[in-house]
């Protein structure tokens, strides 16, 4: 009986160590946004970016990175907002947009990326 109890205690301590020693790569990350769309309006000279996510209750916020013409801008966007607008877009430029999900524990999803090109005129 003592031997069985001792084996049970060893098993519990091994399980506890395995759970506590998880590496960052083993953590459960939130899924990325489902879709990411961008639209350039050449008459208004603006870009509209939108995305979808399964459940707002699972996330804390979105992180949006975008790079117009070489610079990178970072913006935290509230969980209920799935839209971003760029006014006065730089003409004849490729814009890169990257959106990540941040869950309530601070875990970040892989980014979803879209590129859009603004016209010269």
C-alpha positions as CSV (number, residue, x, y, z in Angstrom):
1,X,0.0,0.0,0.0
2,X,2.8,2.4,0.9
3,X,4.6,1.6,-2.4
4,X,1.4,2.3,-4.5
5,X,0.9,5.6,-2.6
6,X,4.6,6.6,-3.3
7,X,4.3,5.8,-7.0
8,X,1.1,7.9,-7.1
9,X,2.9,10.9,-5.5
10,X,5.8,10.6,-8.0
11,X,3.3,10.6,-10.8
12,X,1.6,13.7,-9.5
13,X,4.9,15.6,-9.2
14,X,5.9,14.6,-12.8
15,X,2.6,15.8,-14.1
16,X,2.8,19.1,-12.2
17,X,6.4,19.7,-13.5
18,X,5.3,19.0,-17.1
19,X,2.5,21.6,-16.9
20,X,4.7,24.2,-15.3
21,X,7.7,23.9,-17.6
22,X,5.8,24.5,-20.9
23,X,7.7,26.6,-23.3
24,X,6.1,29.6,-25.0
25,X,5.8,27.7,-28.3
26,X,3.6,25.1,-26.5
27,X,1.1,27.7,-25.2
28,X,-2.3,27.8,-26.8
29,X,-2.4,30.9,-29.0
30,X,-5.6,32.5,-30.1
31,X,-6.5,31.8,-33.7
32,X,-5.7,34.6,-36.2
33,X,-8.4,36.8,-37.8
34,X,-10.6,34.8,-40.2
35,X,-10.5,37.2,-43.1
36,X,-8.7,40.5,-43.8
37,X,-9.8,42.8,-46.6
38,X,-8.5,46.1,-47.9
39,X,-10.1,48.6,-50.3
40,X,-8.4,51.6,-51.8
41,X,-10.7,54.5,-52.9
42,X,-8.7,56.6,-55.3
43,X,-11.3,59.4,-55.4
44,X,-11.2,59.9,-51.6
45,X,-7.5,58.8,-51.5
46,X,-8.2,56.5,-48.6
47,X,-7.8,52.9,-47.6
48,X,-10.4,50.9,-45.6
49,X,-9.2,47.7,-43.9
50,X,-11.7,45.2,-42.2
51,X,-11.5,41.8,-40.7
52,X,-13.6,39.1,-39.0
53,X,-13.1,37.1,-35.8
54,X,-15.1,34.3,-34.4
55,X,-15.9,35.5,-30.9
56,X,-15.4,38.9,-29.3
57,X,-15.7,37.4,-25.8
58,X,-12.4,35.5,-26.4
59,X,-10.2,38.6,-27.2
60,X,-8.9,41.6,-25.4
61,X,-7.9,43.7,-28.5
62,X,-6.4,43.7,-31.9
63,X,-2.9,44.9,-32.9
64,X,-2.6,46.5,-36.3
65,X,0.7,47.2,-37.9
66,X,0.8,49.0,-41.2
67,X,3.7,50.3,-43.3
68,X,3.2,53.1,-45.9
69,X,6.3,53.6,-47.9
70,X,8.9,52.2,-45.5
71,X,7.7,53.4,-42.1
72,X,5.7,51.1,-39.7
73,X,2.8,52.3,-37.5
74,X,1.5,50.3,-34.6
75,X,-2.1,50.7,-33.3
76,X,-4.0,48.9,-30.5
77,X,-7.7,48.5,-31.6
78,X,-10.5,47.6,-29.2
79,X,-12.1,44.2,-29.4
80,X,-15.4,45.4,-30.8
81,X,-13.9,47.3,-33.7
82,X,-13.0,45.3,-36.8
83,X,-12.3,48.2,-39.1
84,X,-9.5,50.7,-39.7
85,X,-9.4,53.7,-42.0
86,X,-6.4,55.5,-43.6
87,X,-7.1,58.9,-44.9
88,X,-4.7,60.9,-47.1
89,X,-3.0,57.7,-48.4
90,X,0.3,58.2,-50.0
91,X,-0.1,57.8,-53.8
92,X,1.8,55.3,-55.8
93,X,2.7,53.3,-52.7
94,X,2.3,49.7,-51.5
95,X,0.7,49.5,-48.0
96,X,1.2,46.4,-45.9
97,X,-1.4,45.7,-43.1
98,X,-0.8,43.0,-40.4
99,X,-3.6,42.3,-37.9
100,X,-3.0,40.1,-34.8
101,X,-5.5,39.0,-32.1
102,X,-4.6,39.5,-28.4
103,X,-6.5,37.3,-26.0
104,X,-7.5,38.2,-22.4
105,X,-4.3,36.5,-21.1
106,X,-2.1,38.6,-23.4
107,X,-1.3,35.8,-25.9
108,X,-0.9,37.1,-29.5
109,X,-2.0,35.2,-32.6
110,X,0.0,34.9,-35.7
111,X,-0.6,38.0,-37.9
112,X,-2.8,38.0,-41.0
113,X,-1.3,40.2,-43.7
114,X,-2.7,42.0,-46.8
115,X,-1.0,44.3,-49.3
116,X,-2.7,47.0,-51.3
117,X,-1.2,49.4,-53.8
118,X,-2.4,53.0,-54.2
119,X,-2.5,54.5,-57.7
120,X,-0.5,57.4,-59.1
121,X,-3.6,59.4,-59.9
